[in-house]
Amino acid sequence: MAWAFIAVIAVGGGVTGAVLATGGGHPAPRAAGHLASKQTAPRPVPLRMLSVSPADGTPNADGAGIITVTFNKPLPASAPLPRVSPAVTGTWRREGDTVTFTPSTGFVARTHVILSVPTADGTVRSGYESSFTTAGYSTLRLQQLLAQLGYLPMSWHPDLGAAIDSGSATAQLAAAYTPPPGTFTWQGGYPKELYSFWRPGSDNLLEKGAITGFQADHGLTPNGVASPAVWAALLKAAAANDRNTHGYSYAIADQGSPETLTIWHDGHDAFSSLTNTGISIDPTPVGTFPVYLKLPFQVMQGTNPDGSSYADPVQWVSYFSGGSAVHYIARGSYGYPQSLGCVELPYNAAEQAYPILPYGTLVTVTP
């Protein structure tokens, strides 16, 4: 066996030495310092977005809820924060591998929200964008607010510990998506017909009438539809406790013999009078309808059954279905069918009825 001495220089140490190596073709052991100098540094793990909550494509997200983005490692302090569009005010927070966004007020109903994670130069790579759509507001919460503001014949009170800060826009918006638990309490004194229309949590005639009345009081088209404009006004009114000042009314036009109109106002039988409804060739529509237009005076125009035209001055007009209205018109008598679809009253009775038939009042016409 052949032996040889190999000189070794410790890098940076300035020390020379020797080791014994065999001649059998096996390399001599290397100094530890030399081995370390040959190692390569681990490659940095690229940042990846792992998940988003609400998840991509969610159709009915809570528009007032927190948005969470989870990465495969902590987001560097120098990296730009995610973006939401449409932009709303709120606060981003970094915590471990996640960043969260807490909106100050949130997104309104049916908003398509896009979340993106930009690179340092502001561009967004594939796989770094997600979107969701916020849900519609709760029908139950709509009814709670209408009751609180006096537009329904009942009150609503939250359960113990479930009350929200009425003056907080954030709390009001959150409750519009997730209504707090509570109890509706009917005001007594109304006929049984009115109670039959109520469906808590579902669209119903009482709600439609209440929306119509609210719209008229807030400069909106009184059509009984809870549009985004209605919701915006309703949340604002709730925060300001802007209550209905007209009270609540319900009316029944009874086409028995004799024909009568009765109005209940704030739980009391407040009005009753003989009335005229439509003749057989042009009957008054049967059913229940909210008052949607009020005029103290107008000239009604149309066509008589014989084809001739009419233009009649009428007063104290409250329209409830198409061209049908409660109003005064001069007649020799009242109590049986004489009109062309309207509910006619004597002058003094019509003047008395007009203020207690506010916008949104449900008018039931019996068969």
C-alpha positions in Angstrom: 0.0 0.0 0.0 1.4 3.4 -1.0 1.1 6.4 1.3 1.3 10.1 0.5 1.2 13.4 2.4 -1.3 16.0 1.1 -1.0 19.6 2.2 -4.2 21.2 3.4 -4.6 24.9 3.8 -7.4 26.1 6.1 -9.3 28.8 4.1 -9.0 32.1 5.8 -7.0 30.6 8.7 -3.5 30.9 7.2 -2.5 27.5 8.8 -0.9 24.7 6.8 -0.7 21.1 7.8 -0.6 17.6 6.4 -2.8 14.5 6.4 -2.0 11.0 5.4 -3.8 9.6 2.4 -3.8 6.1 1.0 -2.9 5.3 -2.5 -6.0 3.2 -2.9 -8.0 5.8 -4.7 -10.1 7.0 -1.8 -10.1 10.7 -1.2 -8.6 12.0 1.9 -10.9 13.6 4.5 -11.5 17.3 3.9 -11.4 20.0 6.5 -14.8 21.0 7.9 -14.4 24.6 6.8 -13.9 23.6 3.2 -17.1 21.4 3.3 -19.2 24.4 4.6 -18.0 26.6 1.8 -19.4 24.3 -0.8 -23.0 24.2 0.6 -25.7 26.2 -1.3 -28.3 28.4 0.5 -31.9 27.1 0.4 -34.1 28.8 -2.2 -36.7 31.2 -0.8 -40.3 29.8 -0.7 -42.5 32.0 -3.0 -45.5 33.6 -1.4 -48.8 31.9 -2.3 -52.4 32.7 -1.5 -54.0 29.5 -0.1 -57.5 30.5 0.7 -60.0 33.4 1.1 -63.1 33.8 3.2 -65.7 34.3 1.9 -64.6 31.7 -0.6 -64.3 32.5 -4.3 -67.7 32.4 -5.9 -69.7 32.7 -2.7 -73.2 34.0 -3.8 -74.7 35.1 -0.5 -71.9 36.5 1.7 -72.4 38.7 4.7 -71.5 42.1 3.5 -70.7 43.3 7.0 -68.4 40.4 7.8 -64.6 40.1 8.1 -62.6 39.1 5.0 -59.7 36.7 5.7 -56.8 35.9 3.3 -54.5 33.0 4.2 -51.0 32.6 2.7 -48.4 29.8 2.9 -46.2 32.0 5.1 -46.5 35.4 6.8 -47.0 38.3 4.4 -43.8 40.4 4.5 -44.1 43.8 6.0 -42.9 45.3 2.8 -45.5 43.5 0.6 -48.6 45.5 -0.4 -51.8 44.6 1.4 -54.7 43.0 -0.6 -57.3 45.3 -2.2 -61.1 45.1 -2.3 -63.3 46.6 -5.0 -65.5 48.4 -4.6 -63.4 50.1 -2.0 -64.9 50.6 1.4 -63.3 52.0 4.6 -62.0 49.4 7.0 -58.9 48.1 8.7 -56.4 45.5 7.6 -54.5 43.4 10.2 -51.5 41.0 9.7 -51.5 38.0 12.0 -49.3 35.0 11.3 -50.0 33.6 7.9 -53.3 35.5 7.6 -54.4 39.1 6.9 -57.9 40.2 7.8 -60.0 43.1 6.7 -62.7 44.5 9.0 -65.0 46.9 7.2 -66.2 50.0 8.9 -69.7 49.9 7.4 -69.5 47.1 4.9 -70.9 46.4 1.5 -74.5 47.0 0.6 -76.7 44.1 -0.5 -76.1 42.3 -3.9 -72.6 43.8 -4.3 -70.1 41.9 -6.4 -66.8 42.2 -4.4 -63.4 41.5 -5.9 -60.4 40.8 -3.7 -56.9 40.9 -5.2 -53.3 40.5 -3.9 -51.0 42.8 -5.9 -47.2 42.3 -6.3 -44.8 45.1 -5.5 -45.3 46.7 -8.8 -49.1 46.7 -8.4 -49.9 43.9 -10.8 -52.1 40.9 -9.9 -50.9 37.5 -11.0 -53.1 34.6 -11.9 -54.4 32.8 -8.8 -54.2 36.0 -6.7 -57.7 37.2 -7.2 -61.0 36.1 -5.7 -64.6 37.4 -5.7 -67.9 37.0 -3.9 -71.4 38.5 -4.0 -73.1 39.8 -0.9 -76.5 38.5 0.1 -79.8 40.4 0.0 -80.9 42.1 3.2 -83.1 40.1 5.5 -86.9 40.4 5.1 -87.3 39.8 8.8 -85.0 42.7 9.6 -87.0 44.9 7.2 -90.1 44.1 9.2 -88.4 44.7 12.5 -87.3 48.2 11.4 -90.8 49.0 10.0 -92.4 47.9 13.3 -89.9 49.9 15.3 -90.6 53.0 13.3 -94.4 52.7 13.6 -95.3 51.6 10.1 -96.8 48.3 11.1 -99.8 47.7 13.6 -97.3 46.1 16.0 -94.1 46.8 17.9 -90.9 44.9 17.9 -88.4 44.5 20.8 -85.1 42.6 20.8 -84.5 39.8 23.2 -82.5 40.5 26.3 -78.9 41.0 25.3 -79.7 41.1 21.6 -80.1 44.9 21.2 -77.9 46.7 18.8 -76.5 50.2 18.9 -79.2 52.0 16.8 -76.9 54.9 16.1 -74.1 52.8 14.7 -74.2 52.4 10.9 -71.9 49.4 11.2 -74.3 47.6 13.6 -77.3 48.5 11.6 -75.8 47.1 8.4 -74.7 43.9 10.1 -78.3 43.4 11.5 -79.7 43.9 8.0 -77.9 40.7 7.0 -78.3 38.9 10.3 -81.3 40.1 12.2 -81.2 40.0 16.0 -83.8 37.8 17.8 -86.8 39.5 19.2 -90.6 39.6 19.5 -93.4 41.3 17.6 -96.4 42.4 19.7 -99.6 43.3 18.0 -101.6 46.4 18.8 -105.1 45.4 19.6 -108.4 46.8 18.2 -108.1 45.8 14.5 -110.4 43.4 12.7 -109.3 39.8 12.2 -108.8 40.3 8.4 -105.7 42.4 9.1 -104.1 39.7 11.2 -104.5 37.2 8.4 -102.1 39.1 6.1 -99.0 38.9 8.5 -96.2 36.5 7.7 -93.0 37.3 9.8 -89.9 36.7 7.8 -91.8 36.4 4.4 -93.1 39.1 2.0 -96.7 39.9 2.8 -99.4 42.6 2.4 -98.7 44.3 5.7 -95.1 44.7 4.8 -96.0 46.1 1.4 -98.3 48.7 2.8 -95.7 49.7 5.4 -93.0 50.1 2.8 -95.4 52.2 0.7 -96.1 54.5 3.6 -92.4 54.8 4.4 -91.5 55.6 0.8 -94.1 58.4 0.7 -92.7 59.9 3.9 -89.1 59.9 2.6 -89.6 61.2 -0.9 -89.4 57.8 -2.7 -91.8 56.4 -5.3 -94.6 54.7 -3.2 -94.7 51.3 -4.9 -94.2 49.0 -1.9 -90.9 47.5 -3.2 -87.9 47.4 -0.8 -85.3 48.7 -3.2 -81.7 49.6 -2.3 -82.9 53.3 -2.0 -85.6 52.2 0.5 -83.0 50.2 2.5 -80.6 53.1 2.6 -83.4 55.4 3.8 -84.7 52.9 6.3 -81.3 52.3 7.9 -80.8 56.1 8.2 -84.3 56.5 9.7 -83.6 53.7 12.2 -80.3 55.4 13.3 -82.2 58.7 13.8 -85.3 57.1 15.3 -87.3 58.9 12.5 -90.8 57.5 13.3 -94.1 57.5 11.4 -96.2 60.4 12.5 -99.5 59.4 10.7 -100.4 56.4 12.9 -101.6 53.1 11.4 -104.8 52.7 9.5 -106.8 49.9 7.9 -110.0 50.2 5.9 -112.7 47.8 4.7 -115.1 48.7 1.9 -118.0 46.3 2.5 -120.1 45.6 -0.6 -123.0 44.3 1.4 -126.3 46.0 1.6 -126.0 48.8 2.4 -122.5 49.4 1.3 -120.2 50.9 3.9 -116.6 52.1 4.4 -115.0 51.5 7.8 -111.6 52.8 8.9 -109.6 51.6 11.9 -106.9 54.0 13.1 -104.3 53.3 15.8 -106.3 50.3 17.0 -109.7 52.1 17.1 -112.8 52.1 15.0 -112.4 55.7 13.9 -114.7 56.1 10.9 -117.8 54.6 9.2 -119.9 55.9 6.4 -122.3 54.7 3.7 -120.4 54.4 0.4 -120.9 53.6 -3.3 -118.8 51.0 -5.1 -118.7 50.0 -8.8 -121.6 48.9 -11.0 -121.5 45.5 -12.5 -120.1 46.6 -15.8 -117.3 48.4 -14.1 -116.8 46.9 -10.6 -114.5 48.0 -7.8 -111.6 45.5 -7.7 -112.0 42.9 -4.9 -109.0 42.3 -2.6 -106.6 44.2 -0.4 -104.5 47.1 -1.8 -102.3 49.8 -0.2 -103.0 53.5 -0.8 -100.4 54.7 -3.3 -101.5 58.2 -4.3 -103.3 61.0 -2.6 -104.8 64.2 -4.0 -107.0 66.7 -2.3 -108.6 67.6 -5.6 -108.6 66.5 -9.2 -110.8 66.3 -12.3 -111.3 62.5 -13.0 -111.7 61.8 -16.7 -112.7 58.6 -18.5 -115.4 56.9 -20.5 -118.9 56.0 -19.4 -120.4 52.6 -20.1 -122.4 54.2 -23.0 -119.2 55.4 -24.7 -119.5 59.0 -23.7 -116.7 60.8 -21.9 -116.8 62.3 -18.4 -114.7 64.8 -16.6 -115.9 65.0 -13.0 -114.4 67.3 -10.3 -113.7 65.1 -7.1 -112.1 65.8 -3.8 -110.2 64.0 -1.0 -108.9 61.3 -3.3 -106.9 58.3 -2.1 -106.0 55.8 -4.9 -105.5 52.2 -3.9 -105.7 50.1 -7.0 -105.1 51.3 -10.6 -107.8 54.0 -11.2 -109.9 53.1 -8.2 -109.9 55.5 -5.3 -111.8 56.5 -2.2 -113.1 60.0 -2.9 -116.0 62.5 -2.6 -118.4 63.0 -5.5 -121.8 64.4 -5.4 -124.6 61.8 -5.5 -128.2 61.9 -4.6 -127.7 58.9 -2.2 -125.1 56.5 -1.0 -125.0 52.9 0.0 -125.3 50.9 -3.2 -123.3 50.4 -6.5 -123.2 53.6 -8.5 -119.5 54.3 -9.3 -117.2 53.3 -12.1 -114.9 51.3 -9.9 -114.3 53.8 -7.1 -115.4 54.0 -3.5 -117.5 57.1 -3.3 -118.3 59.1 -0.1 -120.4 62.1 0.8 -118.3 65.3 1.2 -118.1 65.6 5.0 -117.3 61.9 5.3 -114.6 62.0 2.6 -113.0 65.1 4.3 -113.0 63.2 7.6 -111.6 60.0 6.0 -108.8 61.6 3.9 -106.3 62.2 6.8 -106.7 58.8 8.3 -106.1 57.1 5.0 -102.3 57.9 4.7 -100.1 56.4 2.1 -99.7 52.7 2.6 -103.1 52.2 4.3 -104.4 48.8 3.3 -107.9 49.0 1.8 -109.9 45.7 1.6 -112.8 45.5 -0.8 -115.1 42.6 0.0 -116.8 40.5 -2.7 
